[in-house]
Amino acid sequence: MDDGSAAGPQVFGDGFAGYGRAVDRCGCGEQGRAVRFHGELQDTSAAGWLRLRELVAEAAADCREEFAPFKGMTAEQRRQVVTLPPEVGGLTRVRSLVLYGSNLVRLPAEVGGMRALESFEPYTSYRLHWFPYELARLPLLRRSTVSTRAVYGNPKNRMPFPVLAGPVAGGDLAALDPAVRGAEAVRACSVCDGPVAGTAGLRQAWISLHTSGHDVLPLLVNACSTACLAALPAPPPGHLPGPHRGRPAESAPRGSRSAY
């Protein structure tokens, strides 16, 4: 898996509390390095991915309220997973999503289907630098445990946001390059749930918002129109005004809403 370095990935193990893990090293945010999306494609033939899909199906069948899939996988299986399957959106009874110590680099927009979610715990998933806007739309989400120093735009370390590519009119939104778009597919507008098609096409933007009672997270919006972008709420003070296309957080103006 690509960590952006010429030497290739390094694997780190951790046996904390008996819950070992194997993850790829992430050099994002290191001084002098360009910040960009992780471009790994999910290997859908890998044992870890197949096991994860089994666990999602089991969770849907037994209507469990906590979903902690990586506890039921080996360290190598966990390392093979860089995203979650879209079927996770069908876990409508899950109240707690635990993704502790994962090798994830992105989450699918379908997490917005987990309407009962109250607690979100991707703590120590250090390669997870951003989240889908759909996370901010979960009506019951009140608690989260996130390694905020690893996310874009964090006020403590000012990790820059990757600059987003321009709008896409037409084309195949089911086969995207995640290194450019942050996702392998866009199936619906993050704001209105409508189709992302026609002459307007896909418009992407960053925005930083409260997703729970405490954390402010960088969210990627996949919008169908400028009207949907204009409907986004204002970020809290101390964060880049939005929506924006990405720029170093150190240069953020304060106190005014930016134009997309």
C-alpha positions as CSV (number, residue, x, y, z in Angstrom):
1,M,0.0,0.0,0.0
2,D,1.2,3.4,-0.9
3,D,2.2,5.8,1.9
4,G,3.6,8.4,-0.6
5,S,7.2,7.5,-0.1
6,A,9.7,6.1,-2.6
7,A,10.8,3.5,-0.1
8,G,7.4,2.0,0.2
9,P,5.2,1.3,3.2
10,Q,6.5,0.4,6.7
11,V,4.3,-1.8,8.9
12,F,3.9,-1.1,12.6
13,G,2.6,-3.5,15.1
14,D,0.9,-2.6,18.4
15,G,-0.2,-5.1,21.1
16,F,-2.1,-2.5,23.3
17,A,-4.5,-4.3,25.7
18,G,-4.1,-7.5,23.7
19,Y,-5.6,-5.9,20.6
20,G,-2.6,-6.0,18.2
21,R,-2.7,-4.2,14.9
22,A,-0.6,-3.9,11.7
23,V,-0.9,-0.6,9.8
24,D,1.0,1.2,7.1
25,R,3.1,4.2,8.0
26,C,1.6,7.5,7.1
27,G,3.9,10.5,6.3
28,C,1.2,13.0,5.7
29,G,1.8,16.3,7.4
30,E,5.6,15.8,7.6
31,Q,7.4,19.1,6.9
32,G,8.2,19.6,3.3
33,R,5.8,17.0,2.0
34,A,2.9,17.8,-0.3
35,V,-0.4,16.9,1.2
36,R,-2.7,14.7,-0.9
37,F,-5.3,12.1,-0.7
38,H,-4.2,8.5,0.0
39,G,-4.6,6.8,-3.3
40,E,-4.8,3.2,-2.3
41,L,-7.5,1.2,-4.1
42,Q,-9.4,-1.4,-1.9
43,D,-8.4,-4.9,-2.9
44,T,-11.8,-6.6,-3.0
45,S,-10.2,-10.0,-3.3
46,A,-8.2,-9.7,-0.1
47,A,-9.1,-11.9,2.8
48,G,-9.5,-8.9,5.1
49,W,-12.1,-7.3,2.8
50,L,-14.0,-10.6,2.4
51,R,-14.0,-11.1,6.2
52,L,-15.2,-7.5,6.7
53,R,-18.1,-8.0,4.4
54,E,-19.1,-11.1,6.3
55,L,-19.0,-9.2,9.6
56,V,-21.2,-6.4,8.1
57,A,-23.7,-9.0,7.0
58,E,-23.7,-10.6,10.4
59,A,-24.3,-7.3,12.1
60,A,-27.2,-6.5,9.8
61,A,-28.7,-9.9,10.5
62,D,-28.6,-9.8,14.3
63,C,-29.4,-6.1,14.6
64,R,-26.5,-5.5,17.0
65,E,-26.1,-2.0,18.5
66,E,-22.3,-2.0,18.5
67,F,-20.2,-2.7,15.4
68,A,-16.5,-3.2,16.1
69,P,-15.4,-5.2,13.0
70,F,-11.6,-5.1,13.5
71,K,-11.8,-6.9,16.8
72,G,-12.9,-10.0,14.8
73,M,-10.0,-9.9,12.3
74,T,-6.3,-10.7,12.3
75,A,-3.7,-8.0,12.2
76,E,-2.9,-8.8,8.6
77,Q,-6.6,-8.8,7.6
78,R,-7.0,-5.4,9.2
79,R,-4.0,-4.0,7.3
80,Q,-5.7,-5.1,4.0
81,V,-8.7,-2.9,4.6
82,V,-8.5,0.8,3.6
83,T,-12.2,1.6,3.6
84,L,-15.5,0.2,4.6
85,P,-18.0,-1.4,2.2
86,P,-21.0,0.7,1.2
87,E,-23.2,-2.0,2.8
88,V,-22.3,-0.5,6.2
89,G,-25.1,2.0,5.5
90,G,-27.5,-0.8,6.1
91,L,-26.6,-1.1,9.8
92,T,-29.5,1.1,10.9
93,R,-29.6,-0.3,14.4
94,V,-25.9,0.3,15.2
95,R,-25.5,2.9,17.9
96,S,-21.7,2.6,18.4
97,L,-19.1,2.3,15.5
98,V,-15.7,1.3,16.8
99,L,-12.8,1.5,14.3
100,Y,-9.9,1.7,16.8
101,G,-6.4,1.4,15.4
102,S,-7.4,0.7,11.8
103,N,-5.5,1.1,8.5
104,L,-8.4,3.0,7.0
105,V,-7.7,6.0,4.7
106,R,-11.3,6.9,3.9
107,L,-14.9,6.1,4.8
108,P,-17.7,5.7,2.3
109,A,-20.5,8.2,2.1
110,E,-22.9,5.4,3.0
111,V,-22.1,5.8,6.7
112,G,-24.8,8.4,6.5
113,G,-27.3,5.6,6.4
114,M,-26.4,4.6,10.0
115,R,-29.1,6.8,11.4
116,A,-29.1,5.3,14.9
117,L,-25.4,6.1,15.4
118,E,-24.6,7.8,18.7
119,S,-20.9,7.1,19.2
120,F,-18.1,7.1,16.6
121,E,-14.7,5.8,17.6
122,P,-11.9,5.8,15.0
123,Y,-9.3,6.7,17.6
124,T,-5.6,6.0,16.6
125,S,-6.6,5.4,13.0
126,Y,-3.8,7.8,12.1
127,R,-4.2,7.6,8.3
128,L,-7.8,8.8,8.5
129,H,-7.3,12.5,7.8
130,W,-10.9,13.5,6.7
131,F,-14.5,12.2,6.8
132,P,-17.5,12.3,4.5
133,Y,-19.9,15.1,5.0
134,E,-22.7,12.6,5.6
135,L,-21.3,12.0,9.1
136,A,-22.4,15.5,10.0
137,R,-26.0,14.6,9.0
138,L,-26.4,11.8,11.5
139,P,-29.2,13.0,13.8
140,L,-28.2,11.2,17.0
141,L,-24.4,11.4,16.9
142,R,-23.2,12.9,20.2
143,R,-19.9,11.2,21.1
144,S,-16.7,10.7,19.1
145,T,-13.1,9.7,19.9
146,V,-10.9,10.9,17.0
147,S,-7.1,11.4,16.8
148,T,-7.6,15.1,15.8
149,R,-3.9,15.8,15.4
150,A,-4.0,13.6,12.3
151,V,-6.8,15.4,10.5
152,Y,-6.6,18.2,8.0
153,G,-7.0,21.8,9.3
154,N,-6.6,20.9,12.9
155,P,-5.9,24.2,14.8
156,K,-3.0,22.6,16.8
157,N,-0.8,21.6,13.9
158,R,-2.5,23.3,10.8
159,M,-2.1,20.3,8.5
160,P,-3.1,21.7,5.1
161,F,-6.1,20.5,3.1
162,P,-5.4,18.9,-0.2
163,V,-6.4,21.2,-3.1
164,L,-9.5,19.6,-4.7
165,A,-9.9,19.1,-8.5
166,G,-12.4,21.1,-10.4
167,P,-16.0,20.1,-11.2
168,V,-16.8,16.9,-13.2
169,A,-19.6,17.2,-15.8
170,G,-20.5,13.7,-17.0
171,G,-18.0,10.9,-16.9
172,D,-18.1,7.7,-14.8
173,L,-18.6,8.7,-11.2
174,A,-18.5,5.0,-10.3
175,A,-14.9,4.6,-11.2
176,L,-13.0,7.5,-9.7
177,D,-9.3,7.9,-8.8
178,P,-9.3,8.2,-5.0
179,A,-5.9,9.9,-5.2
180,V,-7.7,12.8,-7.0
181,R,-11.3,12.6,-5.7
182,G,-10.9,11.0,-2.3
183,A,-13.3,8.2,-3.2
184,E,-13.6,5.4,-5.7
185,A,-17.2,6.3,-6.4
186,V,-19.8,9.0,-5.8
187,R,-23.3,7.8,-5.8
188,A,-25.4,10.7,-4.5
189,C,-25.1,14.4,-3.5
190,S,-23.8,14.7,0.1
191,V,-26.3,17.5,0.8
192,C,-29.6,16.7,-0.9
193,D,-29.2,12.9,-1.6
194,G,-30.1,13.6,-5.3
195,P,-28.2,12.3,-8.3
196,V,-24.9,13.8,-9.2
197,A,-25.3,14.0,-13.0
198,G,-26.2,16.4,-15.8
199,T,-24.4,19.5,-16.8
200,A,-23.6,20.6,-13.3
201,G,-22.0,17.3,-12.4
202,L,-19.8,16.7,-9.3
203,R,-18.6,19.7,-7.3
204,Q,-16.4,18.9,-4.3
205,A,-15.6,21.1,-1.3
206,W,-14.1,21.0,2.1
207,I,-15.9,22.2,5.3
208,S,-15.0,21.8,9.0
209,L,-18.0,21.2,11.2
210,H,-19.1,19.8,14.6
211,T,-20.0,16.2,14.0
212,S,-20.7,15.4,17.7
213,G,-20.8,17.3,21.0
214,H,-17.0,18.0,20.9
215,D,-15.1,17.3,17.7
216,V,-14.8,19.6,14.7
217,L,-13.8,17.4,11.7
218,P,-12.8,18.1,8.1
219,L,-15.6,16.9,5.9
220,L,-15.5,16.3,2.1
221,V,-18.7,17.4,0.4
222,N,-19.7,15.8,-2.9
223,A,-22.3,18.2,-4.2
224,C,-24.6,18.2,-7.2
225,S,-24.8,22.0,-7.6
226,T,-23.6,25.3,-6.3
227,A,-27.0,25.7,-4.6
228,C,-26.2,22.6,-2.4
229,L,-22.8,24.1,-1.5
230,A,-24.4,27.4,-0.6
231,A,-26.8,25.5,1.8
232,L,-23.9,24.2,3.9
233,P,-23.7,25.6,7.5
234,A,-20.9,27.9,8.6
235,P,-17.9,26.4,10.3
236,P,-17.2,27.3,13.9
237,P,-14.7,30.1,14.8
238,G,-11.0,29.3,14.4
239,H,-11.5,27.1,11.3
240,L,-11.3,27.8,7.7
241,P,-14.4,29.5,6.4
242,G,-16.2,27.3,4.0
243,P,-17.0,25.7,1.8
244,H,-13.5,25.9,0.2
245,R,-11.4,24.0,-2.3
246,G,-8.4,23.5,0.0
247,R,-5.4,25.6,0.9
248,P,-2.9,25.7,3.7
249,A,-4.7,26.2,7.0
250,E,-2.2,28.7,8.1
251,S,-3.4,31.2,5.5
252,A,-7.1,31.0,6.5
253,P,-8.8,34.3,7.0
254,R,-10.9,34.6,10.1
255,G,-14.4,35.8,10.6
256,S,-15.8,35.7,7.1
257,R,-17.4,33.1,4.9
258,S,-15.4,32.2,1.8
259,A,-16.8,32.0,-1.7
260,Y,-16.5,28.7,-3.4
